[in-house]
Amino acid sequence: MTGPAGPPGEPGYRLYGDLAPWWPLISPPAQYREEAARLAAVLRSAAGDGPQTVLDLGCGGGHLAAHLKTAMTMTLVDLSPQMLAVSRALNPDCEHHRGDMRTIRLGRRFDAVLVHDAVDYMITEPDLRAVIATAYAHCRPGGLAVFAPDYTAETFRPGAGAGGGSDQAGRQASFRSWSADPDPADPWIQADYEFTLRAADGRTEVVRESHRLAAFPRATWARLLAGAGFTAGQDPPAGEPPAGAGPGQLFLGWRPA
Ligand SMILES: C[S@@+](CC[C@H](N)C(=O)[O-])C[C@H]1O[C@@H](n2cnc3c(N)ncnc32)[C@H](O)[C@@H]1O
């Protein structure tokens, strides 16, 4: 299956296409509160008074941004028009752009650039290098880039998950997921999803799809960040998140002043 990290114009995953209106039920904004607080603390501690302007690459439904925007001005980019529509409904006060995080150039710089879990869809080293270059191009001198992959090669463990929710319109969604590393010799991992989607009129659809993600070694991250010109990143002082609270590691890069 072609993933959303394919060339612009290619079809992507249904989760970020026709199923995007279900995103707020599948991955509710409230679940991002704790992680947003942790990332806000990292941004503040690393950038003095904290960044005023933040570019969020791969914003998805804007669930993380919905929390961060209370403290900073968020500019949001995603490849999927359907996910951007979800984010615009939640964050009408934020500027949105459709674009590929590997190639987009907005022609201006930000105090910080954030690439959250969407970076997991960068499944080759050239893709990851391209996103890091995009972050560098949009960081002001002295600015900070924060990358928050769900996995690295060192931390990835096969596992299963589940979740879901409902809304006031009467829709219900639940999902189960399984993640595995079919070939430990390459950075690719596979996430298999099963979504059960019950519309307000009771019609129910079950959708299964597999996503190809990546878990790069920490050494690859360090090499690519340095190669782009970033000053070496380090783990934030905030420490590891609580279990289930999101990414287990961050990669930070400062653009030299
Ligand atoms: C897991 S969702 C992000 C959810 C987001 N953290 C939130 O708060 O709602 C992953 C997103 O990455 C986007 N994506 C994948 N490849 C991309 C690319 N090359 N450029 C921009 N966005 C991309 C998808 O369209 C999808 O919206």
The ligand as an SDF file (V2000), in Angstrom:
LIG
                    3D

 27 29  0  0  0  0  0  0  0  0999 V2000
   -0.5140   10.3590   13.3050 C   0  0  0  0  0  0  0  0  0  0  0  0
   -1.0150   11.6740   12.2720 S   0  0  0  0  0  0  0  0  0  0  0  0
   -0.4910   13.1110   13.1810 C   0  0  0  0  0  0  0  0  0  0  0  0
   -1.3900   13.4150   14.3300 C   0  0  0  0  0  0  0  0  0  0  0  0
   -1.0620   14.7250   15.0220 C   0  0  0  0  0  0  0  0  0  0  0  0
    0.1150   14.5710   15.8700 N   0  0  0  0  0  0  0  0  0  0  0  0
   -2.2130   15.3160   15.7930 C   0  0  0  0  0  0  0  0  0  0  0  0
   -1.9410   15.9810   16.8030 O   0  0  0  0  0  0  0  0  0  0  0  0
   -3.3820   15.1630   15.3780 O   0  0  0  0  0  0  0  0  0  0  0  0
    0.2170   11.6130   10.9920 C   0  0  0  0  0  0  0  0  0  0  0  0
    0.0490   12.7150    9.9640 C   0  0  0  0  0  0  0  0  0  0  0  0
    1.2310   12.7440    9.1640 O   0  0  0  0  0  0  0  0  0  0  0  0
    0.8440   13.2420    7.9170 C   0  0  0  0  0  0  0  0  0  0  0  0
    1.9260   13.0020    6.9580 N   0  0  0  0  0  0  0  0  0  0  0  0
    2.4620   11.8300    6.5580 C   0  0  0  0  0  0  0  0  0  0  0  0
    3.4290   12.0210    5.6550 N   0  0  0  0  0  0  0  0  0  0  0  0
    3.5230   13.3730    5.4950 C   0  0  0  0  0  0  0  0  0  0  0  0
    4.3510   14.2090    4.7040 C   0  0  0  0  0  0  0  0  0  0  0  0
    5.2730   13.6880    3.8680 N   0  0  0  0  0  0  0  0  0  0  0  0
    4.2050   15.5510    4.7990 N   0  0  0  0  0  0  0  0  0  0  0  0
    3.2540   16.0950    5.6140 C   0  0  0  0  0  0  0  0  0  0  0  0
    2.4370   15.3430    6.3860 N   0  0  0  0  0  0  0  0  0  0  0  0
    2.5650   14.0050    6.3290 C   0  0  0  0  0  0  0  0  0  0  0  0
   -0.4380   12.4990    7.6280 C   0  0  0  0  0  0  0  0  0  0  0  0
   -1.1910   13.1220    6.6030 O   0  0  0  0  0  0  0  0  0  0  0  0
   -1.0980   12.5370    8.9990 C   0  0  0  0  0  0  0  0  0  0  0  0
   -1.9970   13.6240    9.0980 O   0  0  0  0  0  0  0  0  0  0  0  0
  1  2  1  0
  2  3  1  0
  2 10  1  0
  3  4  1  0
  4  5  1  0
  5  6  1  0
  5  7  1  0
  7  8  2  0
  7  9  1  0
 10 11  1  0
 11 12  1  0
 11 26  1  0
 12 13  1  0
 13 14  1  0
 13 24  1  0
 14 15  1  0
 14 23  1  0
 15 16  2  0
 16 17  1  0
 17 18  1  0
 17 23  2  0
 18 19  1  0
 18 20  2  0
 20 21  1  0
 21 22  2  0
 22 23  1  0
 24 25  1  0
 24 26  1  0
 26 27  1  0
M  CHG  2   2   1   9  -1
M  END
$$$$
